[in-house]
């Protein structure tokens, strides 16, 4: 039995008790175990704050960017091995595993380049400054400096690599040491990534630690300079944020949670745009077996076209979906990650049906998978439902079924009604809109934009590849139910880990702080 280790206080810690098992979701074989027992969480925080933080703050943004570049290379060098492990620990096909792993190395690479562009500076200007008095002897300017705590990231099971790496990339570039806690079910992939990153030798002591298993009293110990970034379900987020100490110290938090993402087909969409819509919706249902926070859950189609679109979606799912063990090369949809995810997805479909949705494709419950033993494996087929009354569809807008499940619904074709229906999700990470009509799109953006973190536009000429990818240059996060957080998105992703402050005084001194920081006065 493989025992996962935590990397804390400069060494690999192996627990001796309190283990939770990890399974291969295609075979249900127990493959590893994880526990954080025996870790002194106060020491972990001290190590980050007292050793890692000063080391990072002594470096410039460009130097920290170079560190990220080396980490990206190290992960890429182990890509094949990690893909294989992801298949066993996370049930991913090669394409699904690469979505996570290449997403991780790609995000590091993106922030490495971002750091290079920021240059050899240790503070960042937020604006150009303004005169406060009668002349420039009383001047103000806003600047960003690294926070002096630890960046604690708690992550969801579905992106074991990208999930902790996208947080770590932003924190490290900002100058804040990282303590990553992956979800236990898929922690082997995360822990192996951590091993590779640590073995690369580029991380200064104390700048990166990983805890596998529970967080003990770590979260109660967070203070005013720390950052707590959570990704997972809205229920867990609510429980954790209710914690006394996070509120007492006003610890900065970021939450990325559930989302009932919507796809909207505009009335004009035809030809290539319609084909793109059908391709993207079915792809979003099947990729990672629908276990993506960005997956499309609600599909809105003009009432006059809903039968035609349903037929096209069903035909495509039927053609493309091969559910089973990803060890079989023919498989395109792997299993759900755990037994509890499987039963939750089954329960979720029943709740959607109770709210009036009807299955039009797929069983909506466990099936046997290709290349797998009968009655073994957490396989769940793509399942499309349809609800005729979207305004009263209740759970369809509120219950996230974390699997390959979406519900098709009619609307009147106006951007106004589409926006109202998107809003019923209570705040989403992404809304995808398929149209070639600028006025319709503008109306949708104005009426519905506040209810979502990102609008992906599919059109005849668009070269985009679907709404599911959280690309590092664009904001990831959404209002309300989606957690209200903001991650990646270039400079936006750094802001969580930086403190903005106003400098006030004589202009040469105020500007001189930044000039000195950039080294411009050495030129
Ligand atoms: P989860 O059950 O909420 O768990 C998320 C993380 O919280 C895990 O690491 C879990 O650790 C940890 N956790 C749970 N209870 C805790 C506690 N009392 N103290 C400290 N840590 C605790 O979510 P999940 O099942 O892993 O992930 C699926 C959910 O995440 C879905 O709802 C999905 O929409 C959401 N998600 C959102 C995003 C986004 O960016 N918005 C991205 C991915 C996933 P253990 O595993 O050790 O229990």
Boltz pocket constraint, residues with backbone or C-beta under 6 A from the ligand:
constraints:
  - pocket:
      binder: B
      contacts: [[A, 154], [A, 155], [A, 156], [A, 157], [A, 158], [A, 159], [A, 181], [A, 182], [A, 183], [A, 184], [A, 185], [A, 213], [A, 214], [A, 215], [A, 231], [A, 232], [A, 233], [A, 234], [A, 235], [A, 236], [A, 237], [A, 239], [A, 240], [A, 256], [A, 257], [A, 258], [A, 259], [A, 292], [A, 293], [A, 400], [A, 402], [A, 429], [A, 482], [A, 483]]
      max_distance: 6.0
